[in-house]
């Protein structure tokens, strides 16, 4: 049996440091995960959540949401909140890097598809987060392009945020 201590390292704060291959597999899995699996605990009213989740039948997974041309804003907000909660919850099972990608991803999609700001982050803070995602070797090309589009949008000055 392989020694598991060689698979995951830990940093000075005792947080797991995931190898790029594991993060790539985790991201791929998360992008295929049904939204209902992650978001079902975020809304106090199951009927309202069901209506939100079913507002566009072509969006069933996190990947479909991030790469949809006009995803519902409420799904983006719920995904951002899910990512924040999952990052704080060490028992959620998601590496913090995947949580950060979902967090920034929901923000950048709101910005690109709706020109809406769903964060209190400044443009500089958002730019730093998007740059971080773009530099990760485990991010797939389609998702990387989404974040590069977000960086171009911020750089262009066309962003006139609606709140």
N, C-alpha and C positions, 0 to 999 in steps of 0.2 A: 504494500500500500504506500502511495506517495505521501511524503511529509507535507501537510497543508501549510506549514509555516513558510514555505518557499513561494506559495502562490500569492499571498497578500502580505504586504509590509505595513508597518504602522509608523506614523510620524511622531514627533515629540509630544503631541497632544493626545496620543493614543487613538488617532483616527486612521481608518484603513486607507492605504494608498493602493489603488487598484491598477494592475498592469493594463497597458493600452489594449491588448487583445481582449481582456475581460470587459473593459469599458465599451469596446466596439460591439461585442456580443450583447451586452446589457442594453446599449442604445438601440440596436436592431430589435431586440425583444420588446423594449418599451414602446417603440414606434409602431409595433404590431399589436400592442395591448389595447383592448377595448376601453374607450373612455369611461364607460359605466363601471369598469373594475376599479379605476382610480378615483373617480369623482363621486361615487355613490355615498360617501360619508361626509361630503362637504355641504350639502344643502339640507336644511331642516325639514323641508316638505318633499317627500318622495315623488308626489304627483307633479310638482313644478319641475323638479330635476328631470323626471322622465320626459316632460314636454320639451325642456331645453335640449336634452340628449337626442331627442327624436326630431328636432326642428329642421334638420337637414339629413335625410337618410343616407346620403353619400359620405357622411362623416361618422365613422364608427370607431376609429382608432386615433391615437395621439398623432401618428404620422399623417393620416388623412387630414386631421385638423391643421397641422402646421403647414401642409402643402396645398391646402385648398385655396382657390382664388378669392372666395368671399365667405370665410367661416363666421358663424355667429359670434358676436362680441362676448356674449355671456359665457360661451364655452371657452373662449380665450381667458376671460377673467377667472373662471373656475379652475382652469389648468394652471394658471399662475399661482393661485392660492394653494392648489394641491402640491405644486412643486415646492413652495415655501414650507408647507407643513411637513412634507416628506423629507426635506433636507434637515429639518430640526429633529425629526424622529429617527434615531439610530436603528430602530427596529422595523422601519418601513421596508427595508430590504433593497432600497435603491441607493446606489452610490451617489454621494453628494454631487459629483460631476454631472450625472444624468439629470438630477434635480435642477442644477443650474442651467443646463441646456434647455430644459422644458420651461423654466422660468423666463429666461431671456427670449426663448423662442416665441412664447405666447405674447410677449411685449412687442417683439419685432414684427410679428404677423399683424397685430393690431395697428401698428404704425404704418406698415406697408399697404395693407388691404383696406384700412378704414381711416387712416390718418388720425387715429385716436391714441391717446396716451393712457395706459392702464398701470402706470407706475409713478412713484414720486422721485425716481432716479433722475438726476440731471442728465443732459445729453452727454457730458463727459463721462459720467459713471456708466451710462448705457453703452457708450462707445467702448469703454474698457471691457465690459462684459462681452460684447459682440466680438471684439478682437480676441478675447480669451478663447471663445468657442472656435473661431476660425483657425486658431493655431493648434488645436487639438488633433493629433494624428488619428484618433479613433472616430472622428466625425465623418459620416458618409458625404459624398460629393453633392448630392441634392440638398442636404441640410446645410452644408457649408455655403452653397450658393445663396440660400435664403439669408444667411447672416451677412454675407458679402453685399447682397442687395440692401440690407438694412444699413450697413456702414456707408454705402454710396448715397443712400437717401439722407442720412444724417449730414454727410459731407456736402451735399448739394444745397442745403439750406432751404429746400422745398418744404421741409416739415413745418407745418403750422398746426401744432397740436390742438386738437379739440379735447376737452376734458369732460 
